[in-house]
Amino acid sequence: MSAITCPECEAQVGLDDGTEVGEIIVCSDCGVDLEIIALEPAAVQLAPMEQEDWGE
C-alpha cells in the first residue's frame, strides 16, 4: 500500500493495492474528495464537483 499527501490539508492518505486511475477517494482527515490521476508515482487532485442540473 502506498500513500499520497492530500492537497487540501496535507494529511497522508493511504492507497489500497487495487486503487485505479480515475477512482475517487476521500481524505480521512478533512473529508475532501480526491481523484487518483496517476499511480507511478501516486498522484491525486481535488475531484471536480458535480454540478446539479436543476431541470434546466
QUICOR-V387154 format. One record per residue. N is the residue number from 1. RES is the residue in one letter. OMEGA is omega in whole degrees, -180 to 180 (999 if undefined). D_FIRST is the distance of its C-alpha to the first C-alpha in Angstrom with 1 decimal. Layout:
# QUICOR-V387154
n:N res:RES omega:OMEGA d_first:D_FIRST
n:N res:RES omega:OMEGA d_first:D_FIRST
This chain:
# QUICOR-V387154
n:1 res:M omega:177 d_first:0.0
n:2 res:S omega:-180 d_first:3.8
n:3 res:A omega:176 d_first:6.9
n:4 res:I omega:176 d_first:10.4
n:5 res:T omega:179 d_first:13.8
n:6 res:C omega:180 d_first:15.9
n:7 res:P omega:-179 d_first:19.1
n:8 res:E omega:-174 d_first:21.3
n:9 res:C omega:178 d_first:20.6
n:10 res:E omega:175 d_first:18.3
n:11 res:A omega:175 d_first:15.9
n:12 res:Q omega:-180 d_first:12.2
n:13 res:V omega:-180 d_first:10.4
n:14 res:G omega:176 d_first:6.8
n:15 res:L omega:177 d_first:5.7
n:16 res:D omega:179 d_first:5.2
n:17 res:D omega:-179 d_first:5.4
n:18 res:G omega:-179 d_first:9.0
n:19 res:T omega:-179 d_first:9.4
n:20 res:E omega:175 d_first:12.6
n:21 res:V omega:-179 d_first:14.9
n:22 res:G omega:-180 d_first:17.4
n:23 res:E omega:177 d_first:15.5
n:24 res:I omega:175 d_first:16.4
n:25 res:I omega:-179 d_first:14.3
n:26 res:V omega:176 d_first:16.0
n:27 res:C omega:-178 d_first:15.6
n:28 res:S omega:180 d_first:15.8
n:29 res:D omega:-174 d_first:18.3
n:30 res:C omega:175 d_first:20.7
n:31 res:G omega:-179 d_first:20.2
n:32 res:V omega:177 d_first:20.5
n:33 res:D omega:-180 d_first:19.3
n:34 res:L omega:177 d_first:17.0
n:35 res:E omega:177 d_first:17.0
n:36 res:I omega:-180 d_first:14.2
n:37 res:I omega:177 d_first:16.5
n:38 res:A omega:179 d_first:14.5
n:39 res:L omega:-178 d_first:11.3
n:40 res:E omega:-3 d_first:12.4
n:41 res:P omega:-179 d_first:12.4
n:42 res:A omega:179 d_first:10.7
n:43 res:A omega:178 d_first:13.7
n:44 res:V omega:171 d_first:15.2
n:45 res:Q omega:177 d_first:18.8
n:46 res:L omega:-179 d_first:20.7
n:47 res:A omega:178 d_first:21.3
n:48 res:P omega:178 d_first:25.0
n:49 res:M omega:177 d_first:27.1
n:50 res:E omega:-180 d_first:28.8
n:51 res:Q omega:177 d_first:32.5
n:52 res:E omega:-179 d_first:34.9
n:53 res:D omega:-180 d_first:37.7
n:54 res:W omega:175 d_first:40.3
n:55 res:G omega:-179 d_first:42.5
n:56 res:E omega:999 d_first:43.6
